[in-house]
Amino acid sequence: MLYHHLHRTLCSLCLVSALSVALLPGRAWALNESAHQAVIQLAILQLDEPARNQLEQWYGPQWGRDLIALANWADEARPEPRFSKVVFDEGATSFDLVDNCPGNLCAVAAILESQRVLEDDSFSVIRKREALQFLMHFVTELHVPVNAGRKADNGGLDLTLTSSDLRDVTLDWVWNEDLYSRVSDSWFVQAQRYRRRLPELPVAEWQQSLNPIDWALETHQIALASAYAFAGRGQYDSAYRQAAMPVLETQMIKASARLAATLNGLF
């Protein structure tokens, strides 16, 4: 059963210390914590009453605070970093489980399995809470452009740019770590700022499909038009950041809207 594979791979805390490795400079695997916290906070603001009631039943009266505190739980609980990515041949328009998610090690598989657990009453509350925490995490990860990047460069992990201070950095590190670290506001202020933007954005259009395969294919196209297109000069500098940051922030807002709609549908 896929859930048991995911659970063994993602939740075996005893393996984390054994399998943890020091990342190379300029190399990342997952979006930084403050971005996850901002997405969760914004999603919470979009939840319906039944979803709020269910989350309070599982986590208690401070459920919102607890979920935000758990924003990075999946990163700490999973020894297999490839779950953050689903990579494609450039310009792909379809998803193949074997080709794009070998061994079920990708964000799409993690989301689908988390949803299945949340829908199945045979699982315990503990397992459902874990599934929710994985779901929150991987919905956000799947909206980072390089996390649905090109297979040829392993979603930006093997594509190097030269930074303004002449260091070699990977495209993956740029989008998963550095860009959002430059936001000066706290995650709470970010979420409030994003909330004010919601009325002007096509939220209903974003929520028409809640299928993570569709999200992955869409994110791949956005990656080609932004992360890779901006990298054509081989430079990671202020011009790149100025072009990239609005794309990443819109993707974070989109992730929150889809996460909220998914949870509203589940509960």
N, C-alpha and C positions, 0 to 999 in steps of 0.2 A: 504494500500500500504506500502510495506516494507520501501521505502524511507522515508515516513512521520514518520514511527516509529523510524527509525534511526535518522532522523533529530530532532524529539522531544526529543529523548533520549540523543543524542550527542550534540545538538546545543543549548539547553535551558540554556543559560548562567545564567539565574536567579536561576536555580536549583543548580548550582555548589557550591555556598557558603552554601546553605542549606544542601547539601549532602556531602560536603567535610568532611573528617575525618582525624585525626592524625594517620599516619601509625605506626605500631609497629616497634621498632628497628629491623633492619635486614629483613624488609619486603618491597617489592616493587610491583608495578603493571605493569610498563612499562619501556622500555629501556630509558636510560638517554639522555638528549638533545643533547650532543655533538656527540653521535653516530648517531642520526637522521640527524644532520647537515652534517656529513661526507657522509652519504649515499646519501642525496639529492644533495650535491655538485658533487659527483662522477656520479650520474645519469645525472645531467645537462651536464656534459662533454661528455655523450654518446648520447645526443638527436640529432635527425635529424633536418634539417632546417624547415620543416613544423611544427614540434612540438614547436620549438623555436619561430616561428612566432606567433603561436596561444597563447603561454604563454605571449609573449610581448603584444599582443592585449588585453589580460585579465588583466595584471598587470602593463603594462607600460615598459619603457626602462630599468628599474632596476629590471626586473622580477626575475632574478636569485637571487639577494640579498634579494628580498622580500620573495621568497619561503624558503630560508634558515632561514630567520627571523621567518617564520611561522612554523618551524620544530616541535615545541612543541604545536602548536595551538590546535591539536586534544586532547591532554592531558588536556589542560586548558578548552576546550569547552565541554568535555563529562563528565557527572556525573556518568556514568556506566563503571567501570573499566574492567568488564569481556570481553569487546570487544577486548582486547588485546590477549586473549587466545582462543584456541580451543583444548580441551583435549580429549584423547583417552584411551580406554582400551589398556593395554600394548601390543605392537606389532601389532596393528590394521593395516589392509591393505585397508580399505574402509572407506568412510565418509557417515554418516547418519545425515541429518539435525536435526532431533528431538533428537537423542542421543548425537551428538557431538556439536550441536549449539542450545541448547534449547532457545526458545524465540527469535531466530535470534541474540542472544547476543554473537557473536564471530567475530574474525578477518576475517574469510572467508566471512561471510555475509556482513560485512562492506565493504570489497573490491568489492564484486560482485555488491552491490547496488551503490557504488560510480562509478563504471564503467558504470552501466546502466544510471545514471544521466548524465555522461559525453557524452554518445552516443545519448542522447535524446534532440533534438533541442527545445522541448517545455519548458525546464527549463531555467530560467534566468541565466545571467552571474554570478550573486551573488551565486546562488545555484551550478553552475558548479565549481566555485572557491572553495566553501566549499567542494564539492565532491572530487576535486583534492587534497585538503589539507588532507582530511581523507584518500584518497588512498595512498598518499605518506607515511603517518604515519603507516598505518596498513600493507602495504607491508613489511616495515622494521620490525614491531613487529612480523609478522608471521615467520620471519626467525631466531628469537631468539629461540634456542632449547627448553627451558622450556615453551615457549608460545605455543608449541604443545606437551606438556608433558603428563604425565600419569593422567588419571582421578582420580586414587586412592589417589593421593596427591595434587590434584587441580593444576596441572602444577607447582609443586615445592613450592607452597605457604604453604603447610602443611608438608614439609620435612625439617627437621632441621639438620644443620651441626654445628660442633664446630670450630670456627675460631682460628687462631693462638694466639689471645689474650684471648682465652677461653670464647668468647661470643657465644651465640646461634644465628645463622643466617639461613635464609631460602635459599633453593636452588634457588628460584625465585629471591631473592635479589642479590645473587651472580651473576647471568647471566644478570639481567636487570639493575643492578645499579653498583655493585662494580667492576666487571672486567673492564668495559670500563672506569671507573673513574680513573683507574691506568695508562691509556695511557697518557704519558706526552705531546705529541704533540697536537697542536690545531686541530680543526676539519678540517681546510683547509689543513694543512700539512698532516693529515691522508689521506684525499681524494687524494692528489697528490701522496702519497706513494702507495695507493691502485691502482691508475691509472697506475703506472709503472708495477704493477703486472698483469694487464689485459691480455697482450699478452701470458703469460705463463699459463693462466687458461682456463678451458673449457667453455668459455662464451656462445658459440653457442649451446652447449649441455644444459646449464642451461636455455636457452631461447626457447628450443624446445616446452615446455609447458608453457603457460601463464595462466593456470588455477589455481587459489589459492587453490583449493582442492588438486591438485597434490603437490603444495608447502607444504601444511600443513602435508600431509602424509609423504613426504620426510623429513620435519623438525622433525617429530615425531621419525623417525628412527635415525636421527642424535642425537636427545636428548637421546635416549636409549644408543647409542654407545659412547656418550661423557658426557653430564651433569650427567646422572644417573650412568654410569659406573665409572666415576671418583669419585663419591660420595660413593663408596662402603666402604671406610674406615671410613666414617662419619666425615671426617676432611675437612675443607676449609683452606688450607695452601699454601705455595709457590709451592709445587709439583702440587696441583690441578690447580693453576693459570697458571703454565707453560704449562700444558697439554690443558687447556681450551681456553686460549687466541687465539691461531691460529685458532681454530674452530670458535670462535665467529667472528673474523675478516674476515675469508673466507665467513661466512654467510652474513656479512654486504656487502661485495663486490658482492655476489650473489644477494642480495636484490636490489642493485643499478642497476645491469644489467637487472634484470627482470622489475624493475620500468621503466627504460628507454625504454625497448622494448615495454612495455604496453603503455606508452605515445606515442611512435612513431607509434604504431598501431592505437591508438585512433585518432590521428591528421594527 
